[in-house]
Amino acid sequence: MANEKEILAKLRDCVVSFDVENVQKACEDALAAGIPAYKAIADGLSRGMEIIGRKYEAKDCFLADLIMAGETMKEGMKILKPSLKLADVSAIGRVVIGTVRGDLHDIGKDIVAMLLEAGGFEVIDLGIDVSTDEFARAVSSHNANILGMSALLTTTMPEMESVIKELEKAKLRNKVKVIVGGAPISSEYAIQIGADAAGKDAVDGVGICKRWIAR
């Protein structure tokens, strides 16, 4: 049987090459070799996502490649997740994420959620068309460190400000960092509505969240 280094490299390469067919077998091999699930994720699958993320930032690959890498990682996670134990590793932070009310787009939000999970965050994905109340309740009940909101339609952008006002009303705003994103969203708009940051794309958004947690 291959050694640990080779198995982790195989996991990484499966993600980089979008090898959906073989990633589950590679994950099974990792567990059979006694590699903890968290290590297979952190030093295997996640390394592959990091490589694709850097290539995407450098414009050496496309959004479709980022999505395919994410789907490959999801297939591997189906094998590894049942073996994850709380004793293995604690999440570095907790993120509530969703697409705002009136907006049914989820591709960008899903990519961010996937990359956050790959980066060690616990992610509570509220889905699409999420109301202000739902966002606020989730931030409170999950004791979230970060709230991420997505909007693709300019007509739904004002919902982001409504959510922030709801957080202020519920006395939650000073307990959570707020990041917003989506095609029409700019850093200037984030400042205008009282958010802490805007991610220009999924990779940038996850990088911002990691820096917040590291402080």
JOZI-V899744 format. One record per run of one state. SS is the DSSP state (A for helix, B for strand, O for the rest). FROM is the first residue (numbers start at 1). TO is the last residue. If there is no record, write none. Layout:
SS;FROM;TO, SS;FROM;TO
This chain:
O;1;3, A;4;16, O;17;19, A;20;32, O;33;36, A;37;57, O;58;62, A;63;83, O;84;93, B;94;100, O;101;106, A;107;118, O;119;121, B;122;125, O;126;129, B;130;130, O;131;131, A;132;141, O;142;145, B;146;150, O;151;153, A;154;156, O;157;157, A;158;169, O;170;172, A;173;175, O;176;176, B;177;181, O;182;186, A;187;193, O;194;196, B;197;199, O;200;201, A;202;214, O;215;215
